[in-house]
Amino acid sequence: MEASRGSGRAIVTAVLLVLFWATGCTAESRLGEIRLPPNFRIAAYAEVPNARSMTLGKKGTLFVGTRKGEVYAVLPGDTADGSHRVVTIARGLHTPNGVAFRDGALYVAEISRILRYDGIESRLTDPPEPVVVNDSFPKDEHHGWKFIRFGPDGMLYIPVGAPCNVCERADPRYASILRMRPDGTEAEIFATGVRNTVGFDWHPGTKELWFTDNGRDGLGDNLPPDELNRAPRKGLHFGFPHMHGKDVPDPEFGARGDRGSFTPPERELPAHVASLGMRFYAGSMFPPEYRNRIYIAEHGSWDRSTPIGYRITSVRLSGNRAAGYDVFAEGWLQGKEAWGRPVDVQELPDGSLLVSDDKAGMIYRISYRVP
């Protein structure tokens, strides 16, 4: 009986591997459908099941979180082109979406705790047991997955999403962005009124925090907008659940808040695009008109009559303000069906841009070739 069970598990594993391999191959074969500006190209970089948030190690290792339980490392190759080797760092974790790297250690965010894998780049095939940095976060599954990143102040920033579509909770940590020291101490609330951010970055010049925020559901196809927000200092309130976008009061909670005390978004984004990972592009590979922009991964709508998103967009800056919004890469959505869903973007040292896709289980590399 035990041998039979073992054979059954082996067959299931083999089937899953074949299905994943087939999905990756299908995605790679469809990259010709992606539309980019002239002289940009997109290519497969690695096959990573459920690829979500990304961060780079000091030695060039790309670490990738998921919402399935695994954390992966993509090893740097001799060249940027071609498929890169992938190894599994961890299994069986609780939605380890967020990854961040500092001082040789990989930080991983589960639903309710932050783990640290010390010296990870020298132990990729034999990862150490993780250190629990902080396990005091709420355990709610709804919007509980986390994007994490270290700020210019050396603090680790961690969002706690609203545990609902729209609601108020007594615990002030809900619908906020927290920060703490790398050892897990001195945790504090940095920003409030943030429904669910799954991507943020700091302006390379001003060092101010910018972040995406997903709007609530249930107000129709075109309301409320997603948001791109700017937090120049600690203590700002960004409106949720009382106000959405710049001027959309919530039907239930709109009368309860002090409208004048809320910080409006720096840029309203289309409703339901599900804006997730974002980065300021600081590289030199792209031509001048595509530098010094914010690149945003729009995961795509799930409750809109006509789907929207499933693309990479960019926000043009004028000084320290958002000045324009453009589609940069699209084609994962064909009609009403999507074969891929971008989640995060990550600049490589050579100036190319990686894109993770949790639906296709792929990471792509976008580069520019001088004509």
BELUR-V198960 format. One record per residue. SS is DSSP state (H for helix, E for strand, - for the rest). D_LAST is the distance of its C-alpha to the last C-alpha in Angstrom with 2 decimals. Layout:
ss-><SS;SS>
d_last-><D_LAST;D_LAST>
This chain:
ss-><-;H;H;H;H;H;H;H;H;H;H;H;H;H;H;H;H;H;H;H;H;H;H;H;H;H;H;H;H;-;H;H;H;-;E;-;-;-;-;E;E;E;E;E;E;E;E;-;-;-;-;-;-;E;E;E;-;-;-;-;-;E;E;E;-;-;-;-;-;-;E;E;E;E;-;-;-;-;-;-;-;-;-;-;-;E;E;E;E;E;-;-;-;-;-;-;-;E;E;E;E;E;-;-;E;E;E;E;E;-;-;-;-;E;E;E;E;-;-;H;H;H;-;-;-;-;-;-;-;-;E;E;E;E;-;-;-;-;-;-;-;-;-;-;-;-;-;E;E;E;-;-;-;-;-;E;E;E;E;E;-;-;-;-;-;-;-;-;-;-;-;-;-;-;-;E;E;E;E;E;-;-;-;-;-;-;-;E;E;E;E;E;-;-;-;-;-;-;-;E;E;E;-;-;-;-;-;-;E;E;E;E;E;-;-;-;-;-;-;-;-;-;-;-;-;E;E;E;E;E;E;-;-;-;-;E;E;-;-;-;-;-;E;E;-;-;-;E;E;-;-;-;-;H;H;H;-;-;H;H;H;E;-;-;-;-;E;E;E;-;-;-;-;-;E;E;E;E;E;E;-;-;-;-;-;-;-;H;H;H;-;-;E;E;E;E;E;E;-;-;-;-;-;-;-;-;-;-;-;-;E;E;E;E;E;E;E;E;-;-;E;E;E;E;E;E;E;E;E;E;-;-;E;E;-;-;E;E;-;-;-;E;E;E;E;E;E;-;-;-;-;-;E;E;E;E;E;-;-;-;-;E;E;E;E;E;E;E;-;-;->
d_last-><63.96;61.75;60.04;59.43;57.84;55.61;54.53;53.82;51.60;49.72;49.17;47.93;45.52;44.21;43.77;41.86;39.54;38.91;38.28;35.80;34.00;33.89;32.54;29.72;28.83;28.97;26.64;24.07;24.35;23.76;20.49;18.90;20.96;19.21;17.30;14.60;12.47;9.11;6.57;9.84;11.89;15.62;17.72;21.40;22.48;26.25;29.11;31.46;34.30;34.57;31.81;32.41;32.09;30.07;30.47;29.31;31.85;31.92;31.06;28.04;30.08;29.09;32.32;32.56;35.54;36.88;39.61;41.24;42.76;40.29;37.99;35.29;33.34;29.95;29.76;26.75;25.36;24.20;20.59;19.17;18.37;21.31;24.59;26.51;30.27;32.33;35.88;38.43;39.75;42.39;44.08;46.63;45.65;46.24;42.91;40.95;38.03;37.36;36.15;35.78;35.71;37.69;39.41;38.74;40.12;38.73;40.31;40.65;41.93;44.30;46.13;48.89;48.02;45.49;45.37;44.11;43.15;43.65;41.78;39.76;36.87;39.46;41.24;38.67;40.76;44.03;43.53;46.37;48.65;47.26;49.01;49.91;48.72;50.04;51.56;52.93;50.39;51.52;51.58;50.57;48.13;47.04;43.93;45.05;41.81;40.18;36.87;37.58;35.84;37.01;36.84;36.56;40.38;40.57;42.07;41.11;40.47;41.79;42.07;45.11;44.47;47.15;49.20;49.20;47.46;49.24;52.24;53.80;55.06;57.44;55.32;53.00;50.35;49.37;46.43;45.39;43.09;45.08;44.39;46.31;46.37;44.78;48.30;48.93;51.33;51.52;49.80;49.59;48.18;45.22;44.52;46.47;46.10;42.98;43.39;40.85;37.79;35.66;32.93;32.89;31.23;31.97;30.22;28.87;30.51;33.73;34.33;35.53;35.51;33.53;34.15;33.79;37.05;37.89;40.24;43.49;44.13;46.78;46.13;44.33;40.81;39.59;41.55;41.28;37.73;36.02;35.54;33.28;35.82;36.06;39.00;39.41;42.74;45.13;47.57;45.70;46.49;43.74;46.12;46.59;48.88;50.13;47.04;43.70;40.68;41.78;44.78;45.63;49.04;49.90;52.69;54.76;53.91;52.72;56.15;56.66;54.04;53.87;50.93;50.74;50.23;47.03;43.55;41.31;37.79;34.95;33.14;34.58;32.42;33.21;36.41;36.37;32.66;33.97;31.67;31.82;29.63;27.72;25.95;24.81;21.26;21.56;18.53;15.66;12.78;12.19;11.14;14.48;15.45;15.58;17.57;21.36;21.85;24.19;22.91;25.75;26.53;28.65;30.88;32.13;35.50;38.51;41.14;39.51;40.44;36.82;34.50;31.90;29.44;28.02;24.61;22.71;23.02;22.25;24.57;23.45;25.78;27.51;29.31;31.20;31.34;29.44;28.00;26.09;25.34;22.43;21.59;18.53;18.97;21.65;23.02;25.60;28.15;28.74;31.55;34.27;33.39;31.08;29.97;28.60;29.46;27.26;29.54;27.86;24.64;24.26;21.71;21.29;21.45;17.82;16.90;16.21;18.66;21.39;23.23;26.73;28.28;32.07;32.58;30.34;31.12;27.53;25.12;21.42;18.46;15.59;12.52;9.08;6.13;3.82;0.00>
